[in-house]
Amino acid sequence: MKLYGALASPYVTRVLMLARLKGIELELAGIPGDSPASDEYRAINPIGKIPSLDVDGQCIAESEVICEYLEDLGEGRPGLPGAPLERATSRLISRIVDLYIAPHTSTFFRQLNPANRDQAIVDETATALQKGFGYLKHFMGSGPFCVAGGPTLGDCSAAPYMMLLKKVVFANFDEVSDPTANGGRLATWWQAIQGHEICSMTVDEYGAAVDGFMKYMAPRVTGQ
Ligand SMILES: N[C@@H](CCC(=O)N[C@@H](CS)C(=O)NCC(=O)O)C(=O)O
């Protein structure tokens, strides 16, 4: 199996973190044609987004589906909890990240340059993002991880995204405060991520990749 993608993607990091937690070796094979938009990559995955997983020449697209595939292999440590209700909660956390957190991060990214910033869009998106944090808090179990005492799919989805928010949003927009910083359920959760060897190593590796990406993008997105 080979994973096509780059570490600077929270979706690639989701799959890598789950694979590492499970103890499955995954080769990170880069992006054919060096871009998700390249003809080479689109011949493999016409959706044109990373990651995708090559299994014996067949492509599986979409990070969530790739994670479920790795889980279905039945190898290594479980990446989802055992009880159906807890499995549903772990999947729900992942879905909340994709539907109610991720789109707002992209909007903030487009507002990074203070010279071109639309304050109404920033305010509206800050409110929507806070709601997304509320959904996470509401549905997380008693913890300390998303669902229970150990990391599962929901943590693999939420932790890279929280790192991305720290780098792109909390650091640049006073309108949104970091929900992991001042106590409460998301703070307890983030401490658990930080205290777990595989989670913290993977999230830090991702954070370093985001730093590199932001440095590269700085002239274009921040005007600096
Ligand atoms: N729903 C997809 C989202 C993947 C995604 O948006 N990947 C971004 C990188 S973070 C991408 O490939 N973007 C390329 C593009 O949109 O052109 C998944 O879960 O795999």
The ligand as an SDF file (V2000), in Angstrom:
LIG
                    3D

 20 19  0  0  0  0  0  0  0  0999 V2000
  -12.6010   15.2910    1.6450 N   0  0  0  0  0  0  0  0  0  0  0  0
  -11.2120   15.1310    1.2700 C   0  0  0  0  0  0  0  0  0  0  0  0
  -10.5210   16.4630    1.4120 C   0  0  0  0  0  0  0  0  0  0  0  0
   -9.0750   16.3960    0.9510 C   0  0  0  0  0  0  0  0  0  0  0  0
   -8.5140   17.7880    0.6280 C   0  0  0  0  0  0  0  0  0  0  0  0
   -9.2290   18.8010    0.6130 O   0  0  0  0  0  0  0  0  0  0  0  0
   -7.2070   17.8220    0.3700 N   0  0  0  0  0  0  0  0  0  0  0  0
   -6.5900   19.0650   -0.0390 C   0  0  0  0  0  0  0  0  0  0  0  0
   -5.2440   19.2430    0.6460 C   0  0  0  0  0  0  0  0  0  0  0  0
   -5.4460   19.6120    2.3490 S   0  0  0  0  0  0  0  0  0  0  0  0
   -6.3190   19.0040   -1.5350 C   0  0  0  0  0  0  0  0  0  0  0  0
   -5.9060   17.9990   -2.0440 O   0  0  0  0  0  0  0  0  0  0  0  0
   -6.5440   20.1150   -2.2150 N   0  0  0  0  0  0  0  0  0  0  0  0
   -6.2350   20.2200   -3.5960 C   0  0  0  0  0  0  0  0  0  0  0  0
   -7.2670   20.9920   -4.3350 C   0  0  0  0  0  0  0  0  0  0  0  0
   -8.3650   21.2120   -3.7890 O   0  0  0  0  0  0  0  0  0  0  0  0
   -6.9780   21.3540   -5.4580 O   0  0  0  0  0  0  0  0  0  0  0  0
  -10.5870   14.0530    2.1420 C   0  0  0  0  0  0  0  0  0  0  0  0
  -11.0430   13.8530    3.2710 O   0  0  0  0  0  0  0  0  0  0  0  0
   -9.6490   13.3820    1.6900 O   0  0  0  0  0  0  0  0  0  0  0  0
  1  2  1  0
  2  3  1  0
  2 18  1  0
  3  4  1  0
  4  5  1  0
  5  6  2  0
  5  7  1  0
  7  8  1  0
  8  9  1  0
  8 11  1  0
  9 10  1  0
 11 12  2  0
 11 13  1  0
 13 14  1  0
 14 15  1  0
 15 16  2  0
 15 17  1  0
 18 19  2  0
 18 20  1  0
M  END
$$$$
